């Protein structure tokens, strides 16, 4: 629980530092991208802090390219 509070505290500090400058410069699109990426990263960090088993992106890449790899290795044997 302490880890989650620490993550949220760091996120709040990041928002306090970054958002006013983005608003002052009128960077609306960048503010949306910043918010979405920060929300996504915060969610992943909280899930990791709760020790939820998260899938590895490399496993997904392996599933996609494994048939192609097997085909190529079959050609060169």
C-alpha positions in Angstrom: 0.0 0.0 0.0 2.9 2.3 0.7 4.2 1.7 -2.8 0.9 2.8 -4.3 0.9 6.0 -2.2 4.5 6.7 -3.3 3.6 6.2 -7.0 0.6 8.5 -6.7 2.7 11.1 -4.9 5.3 11.1 -7.6 2.6 11.3 -10.3 1.1 14.4 -8.5 4.5 16.1 -8.4 5.0 15.4 -12.1 1.6 16.8 -12.9 2.3 19.9 -10.8 5.6 20.5 -12.5 4.6 19.8 -16.2 1.0 20.7 -16.7 1.2 24.5 -16.0 4.0 25.0 -18.5 2.1 23.0 -21.2 -1.0 25.1 -20.5 0.9 28.3 -20.6 2.5 27.5 -24.0 -0.9 26.4 -25.3 0.2 22.9 -26.2 -3.2 21.1 -26.0 -2.3 18.0 -28.0 0.9 17.5 -26.1 -1.1 17.8 -22.9 -3.4 15.1 -24.0 -0.5 12.8 -25.0 1.2 13.6 -21.7 -1.9 12.7 -19.8 -2.6 9.5 -21.6 1.0 8.2 -21.3 1.1 9.3 -17.6 -2.2 7.5 -16.9 -1.0 4.4 -18.7 2.3 4.4 -16.9 0.7 5.0 -13.6 -1.7 2.1 -14.1 1.1 -0.2 -15.0 3.2 0.9 -12.0 0.2 0.4 -9.6 -0.5 -3.0 -11.0 3.2 -3.9 -10.5 3.1 -2.5 -7.0 0.1 -4.8 -6.2 2.2 -7.7 -7.6 -0.3 -8.5 -10.4 1.2 -10.8 -13.0 1.6 -8.6 -16.1 2.2 -10.2 -19.5 5.5 -9.6 -21.2 5.3 -7.7 -24.5 8.1 -9.9 -25.8 5.8 -12.9 -25.5 3.3 -11.3 -27.8 6.0 -10.5 -30.4 7.2 -14.1 -30.2 3.7 -15.4 -30.9 3.4 -13.2 -34.0 6.8 -14.0 -35.5 7.2 -17.7 -34.4 5.4 -19.2 -37.5 7.5 -17.0 -39.9 10.7 -18.0 -38.0 9.8 -21.7 -38.2 9.1 -21.3 -41.9 12.5 -19.7 -42.5 14.4 -22.3 -40.5 12.5 -25.0 -42.4 13.8 -23.6 -45.7 17.4 -23.5 -44.6 17.7 -27.0 -43.1 
